[in-house]
Amino acid sequence: VERLELRHRRRARCEDRIRNLKDTGLRNLPLHQFAKNQIWTAIAALAADLIAWTQMLALTSHDARRWEPKRLRHR
């Protein structure tokens, strides 16, 4: 039972990261050329990494660590 619960938690964490990536710019590719969109995705991935590190290292409140990018922008 514990193994199944751990698997579900990992899956949920992965889905949270995907949702955060979409919120940081990967929902749509705005440019027409592949190379430019490749740069766009690299910048969006960097933004998602910065959010994850900020949540882990800088935010002290347990609730603040689970905030989505939209909420972090408004705070």
C-alpha positions as CSV (number, residue, x, y, z in Angstrom):
1,V,0.0,0.0,0.0
2,E,2.8,2.4,0.9
3,R,4.6,1.7,-2.4
4,L,1.4,2.6,-4.3
5,E,0.9,5.8,-2.3
6,L,4.6,6.8,-3.0
7,R,4.0,6.2,-6.7
8,H,0.9,8.4,-6.8
9,R,2.8,11.2,-4.9
10,R,5.6,11.1,-7.4
11,R,3.1,11.2,-10.3
12,A,1.3,14.2,-8.7
13,R,4.6,16.0,-8.3
14,C,5.5,15.4,-11.9
15,E,2.1,16.7,-13.0
16,D,2.6,19.8,-10.9
17,R,5.9,20.5,-12.6
18,I,4.3,20.1,-16.0
19,R,1.5,22.5,-15.0
20,N,4.1,25.0,-13.8
21,L,6.0,24.7,-17.1
22,K,2.9,25.5,-18.9
23,D,2.4,28.6,-16.7
24,T,5.9,29.8,-17.4
25,G,5.5,29.8,-21.2
26,L,5.3,26.3,-22.6
27,R,1.5,26.4,-23.2
28,N,2.0,27.7,-26.7
29,L,5.1,28.3,-28.8
30,P,4.8,31.9,-30.0
31,L,7.3,32.0,-32.8
32,H,7.3,30.6,-36.3
33,Q,10.9,29.3,-36.6
34,F,12.1,26.1,-34.9
35,A,15.3,27.6,-33.6
36,K,13.5,30.5,-32.0
37,N,11.0,28.2,-30.3
38,Q,13.9,26.1,-29.1
39,I,15.4,29.2,-27.3
40,W,11.9,30.0,-26.0
41,T,11.6,26.5,-24.4
42,A,15.0,26.7,-22.9
43,I,14.1,30.1,-21.3
44,A,10.8,28.6,-20.0
45,A,12.6,25.6,-18.6
46,L,15.1,27.9,-16.8
47,A,12.2,29.9,-15.4
48,A,10.6,26.7,-14.1
49,D,13.9,25.6,-12.5
50,L,14.3,29.0,-10.8
51,I,10.8,28.7,-9.4
52,A,11.5,25.2,-8.1
53,W,14.7,26.3,-6.4
54,T,13.2,29.4,-5.0
55,Q,10.3,27.4,-3.5
56,M,12.8,24.9,-2.0
57,L,15.4,27.3,-0.6
58,A,13.9,30.8,-0.1
59,L,10.3,30.3,0.9
60,T,10.0,29.3,4.5
61,S,6.2,28.8,4.8
62,H,5.0,25.3,3.9
63,D,2.0,26.8,2.1
64,A,4.2,29.2,0.1
65,R,6.3,26.3,-1.2
66,R,3.2,24.9,-3.0
67,W,2.1,28.1,-4.7
68,E,1.7,28.0,-8.4
69,P,3.7,30.5,-10.6
70,K,0.5,32.7,-11.1
71,R,0.1,33.1,-7.4
72,L,3.9,33.8,-6.9
73,R,3.6,36.6,-9.5
74,H,0.7,38.2,-7.6
75,R,2.5,38.0,-4.3
